[in-house]
Amino acid sequence: MRSLCRVGRRSGGTRPLLLSRASPGSSVGAIKPRQTAVGASAYPERIADRGENDAVCETSQANVRDSKMRAVSVMRMLLLVLALALALVLSACKRNDPPAAQSGQAGANKPPPPSVTVAPARSARVPVTVELPGRVNPLRVAQVRARVDGIVLKREFREGAEVRDGQRLFKIDPAPYQANLESAQASLLRAQANVRAQELQAGRYQQLVASNAVSRQDYDNAVAAQGQASADVASSRASVRSARINLGYTDVAAPITGRVGIASVTEGAYVQAGQATLMATVQQIDPIYVDLNQSSVHGLRLRQDLAAGRVQTAGPNRARVELILEDGSRYPIAGTLQFSDVTVDPGTGSVRVRTIVPNPNHVLLPGMFVRARVEEGMVDALLVPQAGVSHDPQGRATVLVVGADGKVVSKTIQADTTQGADWVVTGGLDEGDRVIVSGIQNVKPGALVRVAAGPSAPARARAATTASAAGPPASAR
């Protein structure tokens, strides 16, 4: 029909071609052309035929569009019905499947539990230690100062060398003090000569006074003069000793055995006894003191633990002190605890603890900063590898433990010190608990895990012993 409408529209001009449907008796699809005579009387008829053909074409097109739309709607409805039917069939199939088959399929799709390595918490008797900061101080300190006035003539030591007690360090000009000594000695001789004369005179007056040859007053004056002459002799002797001492002070000697520091004066310098001019300093540094600062609160807690029996002492005079140097290395020689002060510093709230440490190689120098680990006693605790201990955001120590049912349990523990490669646990854990040390990142509390074979207990014990021998026995955190 659409092609017919197009042909009808193109057939214009002076000889229009009008198309009409074939009669029922004619051939199928035959179209008969109808011609009209060209003239004024035929033109209105052609116009009327064209209008009729256009109306027929528009009606046919509208019918075709309606048919297509109905067909599309029917197809959509069919697809929707098919989808709903398929969904109902699938849900019915799932409901009809046996539970055993569903669980078997789920088990087949479920991944195997993660593998972890555990280490049992083992009991041990470990030392209770505390790590304290401290400073190194010399055992003895002697400041060499001038005791007489004079010019320094010579320095007789090498700076930084070892000096002996009594070894001469400086020489001060002795000339004036030598002259003073000689003068004092001359005065002593004069006084001794005078006392001899007074003794003889007093003896003669004693004989004469018996015969009344001299007065009693003259005799008394002679005896007094004898006593004064004897006093002059004693004073002269003291002056000689003083002059000899001052002469000896011109030889400036080391008062102790130790290491001498930098010389404060040089040759040609003028030193004075009145101002006590500092000339050098000698320090004895073998053995050497290490003064530590301990919190009074920690000391109080330790005394309470000792009284309650939670901590046992290692014995009298058995407290060992191990030093950690400024570079983090361990000092090879252990020291001993000397005493703890009885006064708390009100500014810092700490108590001074003094230790003495052998220093044969002079590794420790006065003023050096060190950290000391002091053994305060022994305690029964559990040892857990450091790899199995972590800390939560609040800073509490936690571990993951595999229970008897194979599930992971999180526990908060009390662990403040370490011994070698292990944490010393004093609470929150039981002996024999299986602590996860490998694969922690793959598990969480409540998860089912599979325990893999790890190192044997003797191997772990040997490793812990090796680590303890290499490092300090315990360290406070």
Stockholm file with secondary structure:
# STOCKHOLM 1.0

chainA/1-477         MRSLCRVGRRSGGTRPLLLSRASPGSSVGAIKPRQTAVGASAYPERIADRGENDAVCETSQANVRDSKMRAVSVMRMLLLVLALALALVLSACKRNDPPAAQSGQAGANKPPPPSVTVAPARSARVPVTVELPGRVNPLRVAQVRARVDGIVLKREFREGAEVRDGQRLFKIDPAPYQANLESAQASLLRAQANVRAQELQAGRYQQLVASNAVSRQDYDNAVAAQGQASADVASSRASVRSARINLGYTDVAAPITGRVGIASVTEGAYVQAGQATLMATVQQIDPIYVDLNQSSVHGLRLRQDLAAGRVQTAGPNRARVELILEDGSRYPIAGTLQFSDVTVDPGTGSVRVRTIVPNPNHVLLPGMFVRARVEEGMVDALLVPQAGVSHDPQGRATVLVVGADGKVVSKTIQADTTQGADWVVTGGLDEGDRVIVSGIQNVKPGALVRVAAGPSAPARARAATTASAAGPPASAR
#=GR chainA/1-477 SS CHHHHHHHHHCCSSSCCEEECCCTTSCTTCCEEECCCCSTTTHHHHHHHHHHHHHHHHHHHHHHHHHHHHHHHHHHHHHHHHHHHHHHHHHHHHHHSCHHHHHHHHHHHSCCCCEEEEEECEEEEEEEEEEEEEEEEEEEEEEEECSSCEEEEEECSCTTCEECTTCEEEEECCHHHHHHHHHHHHHHHHHHHHHHHHHHHHHHHHHHHHTTSSCHHHHHHHHHHHHHHHHHHHHHHHHHHHHHHHHHHTEEECSSSEEECCCSCCTTCEECTTTTCEEEEEEEEEEEEEEEEEEHHHHHHHHHHHHHTSSBCCCTTCCEEEEECTTSCBCSSCEEEEEEEEEECTTTCEEEEEEEECCTTCCSCTTCEEEEEEEEEEEEEEEEEGGGCEECTTCCEEEEEECTTSBEEEEEEEEEEEETTEEEEEESCCTTCEEEEECGGGCCTTCBCEEECCCCHHHHHHHHHHHHHHSCSCEEC
#=GC SS_cons         CHHHHHHHHHCCSSSCCEEECCCTTSCTTCCEEECCCCSTTTHHHHHHHHHHHHHHHHHHHHHHHHHHHHHHHHHHHHHHHHHHHHHHHHHHHHHHSCHHHHHHHHHHHSCCCCEEEEEECEEEEEEEEEEEEEEEEEEEEEEEECSSCEEEEEECSCTTCEECTTCEEEEECCHHHHHHHHHHHHHHHHHHHHHHHHHHHHHHHHHHHHTTSSCHHHHHHHHHHHHHHHHHHHHHHHHHHHHHHHHHHTEEECSSSEEECCCSCCTTCEECTTTTCEEEEEEEEEEEEEEEEEEHHHHHHHHHHHHHTSSBCCCTTCCEEEEECTTSCBCSSCEEEEEEEEEECTTTCEEEEEEEECCTTCCSCTTCEEEEEEEEEEEEEEEEEGGGCEECTTCCEEEEEECTTSBEEEEEEEEEEEETTEEEEEESCCTTCEEEEECGGGCCTTCBCEEECCCCHHHHHHHHHHHHHHSCSCEEC
//
